Structures are given as C-alpha cells and as structure tokens.
Amino acid sequence: MRIPKSWIPSLSKRMIDNLVAKELIEPAVSKDALIEQTGHLLMEELMVEDKLHEEIREMLKKHEQEIAKGKLDYRKLFDMTKQKLVKERNIIL
C-alpha cells in the first residue's frame, strides 16, 4: 500500500465532507456510515497492488532454482509478470 493505513479514516472523512459541502452528494445514510464504507472501499482499492504482488511472488516461487542459479533475473520476471497480469485483468494502478 502506498499510504499508511492510519490515513484512511482521515481521507474518507475529508472526501465525504467535501462532497457534501459542495452538494455533489446527498447521503441517504448517516454521514458516519458513509465515511466508514468509503474507508473500506479505499482500503480495498489500495490493497489491489499488494495482492497482485503477493500473487506474483507465489508464481515465481516455481522458478526459484533457475533464479538462484542466475539463469533468470527475479526483478525482470516480476516486472514482466506484473505488466502481463495488469493488462490481462484491466487493473488500474
């Protein structure tokens, strides 16, 4: 995750406060519930890249021996695999 988890509640509150203040939304639920749900959504979205990295690490474990022998470059394989998965899954990072 690119930002600390401790920032999520503050970011959520600021986002909702700004949207309500500018009358871009009119909450159908309590503002606190909306802020909490926004925080959950932000957390999920920010975790997408972390989950992708973990999946790639698991995939590359199959090639540990070749990487250890110097036949394959881990960083290059990681980046190539990431690009491929991002493209295939239409992930926006």
RADAKA-V151613 format. One record per backbone hydrogen bond with DSSP energy under -0.5 kcal/mol. NH is the residue of the N-H (numbers start at 1). CO is the residue of the C=O. Records with the same first field share a line. If there is no record, write none. Layout:
NH: CO  CO
//
This chain:
7: 4
8: 5
11: 7
12: 8
13: 9
14: 10
15: 11
16: 12
17: 13
18: 14
19: 15
20: 16
21: 17
22: 18
23: 20
24: 19
25: 19
34: 30
35: 31
36: 32
37: 33
38: 34
39: 35
40: 36
41: 37
42: 38
43: 39
44: 40
45: 41
46: 42
47: 43
48: 44  45
51: 47
52: 48
53: 49
54: 50
55: 51
56: 52
57: 53
58: 54
59: 55
60: 56
61: 57
62: 59
63: 60
64: 61
67: 63
68: 64
69: 65
70: 67
71: 66
72: 66
74: 72
77: 73
78: 74
79: 75
80: 76
81: 77
82: 78
83: 79
84: 80
85: 81
86: 82
87: 83
88: 84
89: 85
90: 86  87
91: 86
93: 91
//
